[in-house]
Amino acid sequence: MKNKILAFALVVIALLPSCEKYTDITPTGAVILNSTEDYYRLVSFPNRAYFNANFQYLVDDQWMKEADVIGINKNINIINFTFDEQADRVSLLTASTFYDRAYFYINRWNTIISGIVFTTGEQRIKDLAKAEAKILRAFDHFLLVNVYAKAYDPTTAATDGGICIMDKYDLEAKPKKSTVEEVYQFIQKDIDEALPLLEENPVDPYHPNIAFGYALKAKVHLFKREITLAKEAALKSLSYRDEIFDLVDYAQKGGPSAIAIVPPNNPEILSYMYMTGNTEMNFAYTNSISPELRNLFGNNDARFNLFFVNNSSGLADVLAGSAYYNIRANRFFYGTVGLKTTEVHLMLAECYARENNFTDAVAILNKLRAKRILTGTVNLDVPTTRKATMELIVNERRKELLFGFNRFFDLKRLNNEPEYAKTLTRTYPVIRTDVPKQTYTLAPNSRLYIIPFPLNAMKLNPNLRLNTDEKLPF
C-alpha cells in the first residue's frame, strides 16, 4: 500500500484540469514531490479560481445587458436571468468549469493528506500541511454542496441529496452521492481536525491561516443555524484578524487611482482565492449590478462610488439603472470568493440578531458603515424586531460581499425560513420599447436554486444523479 500511494504521490499535477472526467486531472505539467517541504509548498496555490457563470444570474444583485438577452438564442445565462423553470437547462450543462476545478482542488488536497505521511521531514510540517489541506478540502466541499444541493435544512438534511465526498486521491473512483447531512458532517470533521494546527501567520497568504479556519467554521454553523457555535467561532476568528479597510479614508486619499491595493495587501482577505484567477474583476463590463442593488447603495457609499460606474452610455444599460464594476485588479483587489474579515463581522451581527440582541448587532453594522459611508447618516437606528434587524444585516451583506457565491448562498439558506424568504421579481427589458416588458418571478422554493450536476460527470458516475426532479437526456 505504501508503494502504491507513493507511486501516485510522487507526480502531482499543479495546473488546471481538463473537463474529461468528473474528478480528472490531465497532466500538461508536473511537479515532482520528494520531501515534506515539497508537499507543504503544494498547499499554496496562488491562482486558485472558481468560475460561477452558470448560476451567477439567479440572484437579485446582478444584471444582464439587454443586448445580451433580446434576440439571442436562449442559453443557460438567459434561462437563469429570466427564471425559466420550463427550459431544459440539464441538457445545456454538458460540463462545468466550477465543478471540475473544485474537485481538481480536492484531489490536490487529498494528495497532500495521503502522500506526505511517507516523506522524510519534520513531523510539525507534516501535521501543518495536512491541517491546511483539510481546511481547504472542507471549503471546497462546502462550495459544492451549496451549489448542487438544497440549502441545509435541519428537518430534511439527512435525506436531501448532496454531493460526492472525495476523501482520498482516486481519479477512477465512482463514489456514491452522500446526503447533505453527511457532507456537512465531513466538512465539520475536517475543520475541527485542522483548527488546532493552523498558524496565525503562515509563510505566504495562499496558505490558510487560523482566522480563515474559524471563519469557515462560523459560516458552516451559521448555515446550519447553530447560532451559539457560529458566534463562538466568529469571535475566535476576529480575535486573530478583525481589520476593516477604511474606504472613507481611502477615498479621501484618492482611491484606486492614487493608491493600489493588490494581492496580498488587502488586510481584510483571510485566504486568497478568486472567481476568475488573480486578475480578478478585470472583466468588469460583464459584471453589472442590478438597479435594485445600485439603489440600495445610495449616493454616499464608498463601496459604490470608488468602484462602480453608471454614467457611461451603452456599457451597462445605464438607462436601466444598472452599473458596472470599473476598477482593475492591479489597482484594487476586491475579494469575491474567499472569506474576509468583513464577512466574519457580518456573521457575528447575524448571530446577535438571531439571539434578539439587536443593539450589539447594529453596533457591528455601524462599525462597518463608519468605514464605508462617505457623507450623511452613518449610524443606523436599532430596530425593535429581529426581522427588521436581519433586513439591515442582509442589506449590508449585499453591499459588502459582491459577486462570487455569497448572495446566491444567502438567498438559498434564508429561503428555508419563511420569515426571511424572498420572491425575486425582475421586469425586463427596461430600455427597449420594441419588445414587450415581462415580469419574471423566482419563488423561494424554486428548483432553479439547485444547480444540476454536469452531464459529463453523471455519465461517468452512475451513482451521481440530479437533486431535482428534472429529466436526464440519457
Disulfide bonds with the S-S distance in Angstrom:
none
